[in-house]
Amino acid sequence: MPRHYVLVDACVAAAHFAPKSTQSAHLKARSATLFTGASPQVDLRLLIPNFCIAEVFAVFEKYRWGRTWNKHVKPANTLTPAAFAAARGAFRTAIHNGAAVQQVELNRYHILCVDLVAPVNNAYKIVRSRSTKKNPSPASTFDMQVVAMGIWLQRLFGGADFTVVTGDERIATVVRRARSTNLGQPMKTHLAGVAAELGLTYGPALYPAVLNLTRCRRDELDARFPGRVPAWS
């Protein structure tokens, strides 16, 4: 059976273990399918950056204790003591000894690959939501580090057998922009030089496939992860 490696970010993991942490119905349903749906056609191996583990626990804490300071944490999506304990326990079990999700330790190559993402992130306006009327904000350092780790992991696993899955539009957008052939020549020259220093070849294929579970189409999910049961929402 072919094997496919999936690097999930904090919001995808949090949406599965604490569904109240997101208002996106797609993110809730699709993260559950990713974590629990069986596939007779492909062996999915879920990975999570070790720094995202801390982020996931922080999300649990925010939705348990953070209503005073976080205006978007409403009474309806606050975690009860029982739900908080269940989310923490289930996530801890999933990552213990890689039982369901294997943590990936951050190494020097992952960090160096940030220089293949940060220039694009800073040069172009990366909008978190297409419908927002506010000034766009760039992707965070953690967002860029997820992509950078994905660049190096794709080198190990191969582009066809590796996918980054997120619930954050900025991550998907910055990768789409980085893959574009319409970047300015100074940017291309810089990125090509960074890639060469790391023993990589610069071009659209340098960047991993990224699926944003809140917005991507079902056919994109089916093509990347064939035979998921139950079906994607």
N, C-alpha and C positions, 0 to 999 in steps of 0.2 A: 504494500500500500504506500503510495507517495506521501511524503511528509511536508507539511507547510508550517513555517514558523511565523507567529503573529506577535508583534510587540505592541502591547496595550499601554495606554497612558493612564494617569490617575483618574480622570473623570469617567473613563469606560469601566474601570474596576469598581469605582465607587458607585456607579449607577447600577451595577449588578448586585453588589452586596448591601447597598443602602439606596433603593430606588427613589426614596423621597429626596435624595440629594440633587435630582435633576427634574426639570419640568418638561423635558423632551420625551414624548411617548416613544419615538423611534429609538432614542438612546437607551431607554429602559428595556424595551423589547429586544432590540438587537444585541445589546450586551448580554442579556440572559441567553439568547440563542447561541452566541459565541462561546459562552462559558459552559453551557449545559447541553446544547444540541449535538446529537451524534451524527456522524457522517460516514457512510459506508465507502466513500470514494477517496477520502483523504484523511490522513492522521494529522490533526491540528496540535501544535505545540505552542502553548501560550507562554509568553515571556513578559516580564515587567522590569523596567529599570529600578535599581535599588532605591534611588532617590524618589521615585514615584510611590514607593511603599509608604514612605513618610508622608507624602501628600495625601494618600488615601486615608490614613489614620487621622490626618488633620481635617479632612472633609467630614469624617464621622464626628470628630470633636465639635466642628463648627455647627453641624446640624443637631447636636445634642445640647450644646451650651451657648451657642453664639447668637441667639436671637436678639440680645440687647445691642450688639455691635454691628450685626449684619442685617440690613433692612430687607434683603431678599429672603431671609430665613423667616418664614411666616409660621404661625402656630400650626397650620395644616401640614407643613412639611418638616416640623421639628421631630427629631427621633425621640421616642419614648425611652425610658431606661431599658426596657426589655428589647426594643428594636436596636438600640445602641449596642447592648451587650451581644446580641445575635450577630450584628454586622461585624463587629470586632472579632468575635470568635470564629465566624465562618471564613473571614479573610485570613486570619492568622493560620487556620487549618489549611487553607488553600496554598499558602506560600511556604508552609513548614516542610522542609526537605524537598521542595519542588513538587508537592503532592498534586496540585492542579495547575499551578503557575510557577514557572522557574524565574527567579530573580537574576538579573544581569548586573554584575558589578561594573560600576563606572571605571573605565581605565583611561590611560593617557591618550590613546588613539581616538576614543570617543570625544574627549575634550578638544583635541586638536581639530577634529572634524567640525567643530562649531564654526570655525572660520570659513566653512563652505556654506553656512546658513546665515550667520549674523550679518554679513554685508548686504545680502538681499533683503533681509528683514529690516534693516535700517535705511536702505535706499528707497524702498517702495512702501506705500501705505498699505498695511495689512489690516483689513477690516475684520473685526470679530464677528459681526453680523451684517448681512447684506441689507437688512432693513433698518439698521441703526441710523439715527440722525446726528449722533454725537461724533466728535472727532475720532478718527480711527486710532487705535492703540497698537503698538508693535507687539509681536509675540514676546512672551517672557523668556528669561534665560532657561527655565526648565523646559518650555516649549521647544526652544532651539536645541537643547541638549537631547531631547527625545529624537528629533530628526537626525542630529549628528550621530547618535548611537545607531540609529537605523541605517545610516550610510555605511558604517563599518560592518554591521551585522549582515547587510545585504552582500557585502564583499565576501563574507564567509559562507552564506547559505545560498546565494544566487538570487537574482531578481525575480525569477518565476516562482520561487519557493519562500518568499519573505514579504510580509506586509506590515506596515504600521497602521494601527487602528486607533482613532481618536474620537473625541466628541467636541473638539475645539476647532472651529472654522479657521482660526489663524494658522494652526499647524498645517492644515490642508492647503490653505492659500499660499503660504510662504513656499511650500514645496512646488506647487503649480507654477509660481513665479520663477523659482530657481530653475525649473525644467525648461522655461521658455527660451526660445532661440532669439527673442527680441531684446535681450538684455544689452545694455550699452557695452561697447568694446572695452573700456577701462575695467568694467566689472568682470567681463569674461576673462580678460587677461589676468586679473587678480585671482579669480577662482581657479583658473587653469594652473597658475603657479602654486597655489595651495595644494591642489590635487596632486601635482607632480611631486611635491615634497613628501606627500604621504604614500607615494607609490600607486596613486589612483589615476584614472583617465577622466578628464573633465568632459562633461556632456550631459544631456538630459537623463541618460541611463545611470548616471552616478547617483541620482537621488532615488530613494525607495518609493514603491507604490504606497500611497496613503489613502485610506478610506475614512471619511468623516461620517460616523454612524447617524448623526442628526440630519444629514442632508443627502447622502449618496443614494443612488437609485438601486432598486432591488436587483436589476440585471447586473449591476456592477458587483454587488455582493455575491450573486450566484456564480458569476464568472470567476471571481477570486477564490471563493470557497464553495465548490460544487457539492451538491447532495446534502445540504444541511437539513436536519430534521429536528425540530419542526421548521417549517419554511420561514424565511425572513419576513418581517412585517414591512 
